[in-house]
Amino acid sequence: MTKNPFVNAGAATAYIVLIACVMYYGTQYVRPGNSVMAPIAALSLFSLSAAVMGYIFLFQPLQLYLDGKKKVAVNLFLQTVAVFAGITTLILILFFSGSVY
């Protein structure tokens, strides 16, 4: 990703919004039933999400760390997590206040 924690956290949020929309609107087109495909799809999505989030949060800090810029790497990671925590907090406040449905 980038060396900008706001871009990184925004990319993580955009990925979550995309997956949530696919899951929400996708249920309109899938019939419920007893199938092994539901757990396969859930575990596949979980694995994909772990990989995507790992890339978004860890790729650039790891590159910096391996280049010997340990303090910069740790700061970038912590700043990205802090910005993402702020976005998550804002989403939770909007959700629990009933402002957004």
N, C-alpha and C positions, 0 to 999 in steps of 0.2 A: 504494500500500500504506500502511503505517503509519510512524510515526516510531520504532517499536520494532524494533531489529535482530533480536531473537529471534523475533518474529512473522514478519518478512520471511523470515528463513532457514528457519523452520519451514514457511512456505508453499511455499518452493522445494523443500524436502525432501518435503513432502506431494505436490506435483505430480510429482516424480520417482518416488515410490513408486506413485502412481496409474498413471503411464505404464508403469512396469516390470511392474506386476500385469496390466495390459491386454495387454502384449506376451507375458508368460509364459503366462497362462491363455488368451489368444486363440489361441495356436498349437494348442490342442486342438480348435479348431473350424474351422481353415482348412487345406485340403489343399495340400501343396506342389506346385508346378508351374511350368512356364515361362510366366510372365505378366509383362506390363509393369506390372501393378498393384503388385507388390512394391516396385520402385524409386520409383514415384509415391508410394506410401504412406510410404516411408522419408523421402523428401525433403519431403513435406508435414508429417510429424511433426517433422522437424528444423527447418523454418521456423516451425511453431507453437511449438515449444519455445523457439526463440530469442526470439520475440515475448513469450511468457509470462515467461521469465526476465528479459528486458529490462525488462518492466513491474515485476516484483517487486523487482529490484535497483536500477533507475534512476529510476522515476517520482517517488517522493517526494524523493530527493536533487536531482533536476533541478528540481522545483518550488521547493525551498528555495534552490537556487543562483540561479534566476531572480528570486527575491524578495530577493536581495542577501545571503542568509545563507550565504555561501560556505564558511566554516569548519564550520558545522553540517552542511551538505550533504556535504562531504567526510568528516567524521567518521561520519555515518550510513552512508554507502556503505561505508567501510572497516570499521566495526563489523559491518555485515551480512555482508560477505565473511568477516570473521574468525570470526563465529559459524557461518556455513555451512562454513567450512574445518574448524572443530572437529567439527561434525556428520559431515562427510565422513570425517575422520580416525577418529572413533569407529566409523563403519560399516566402514571398511577394516580396522580392528583386529579387529572382530568377525568379519568375513569371513575374514581370513587366519588367525585363531586357530581357526577351525572351530567356533566357538560357535553360529553361526547358519547354517542352510542354507536 
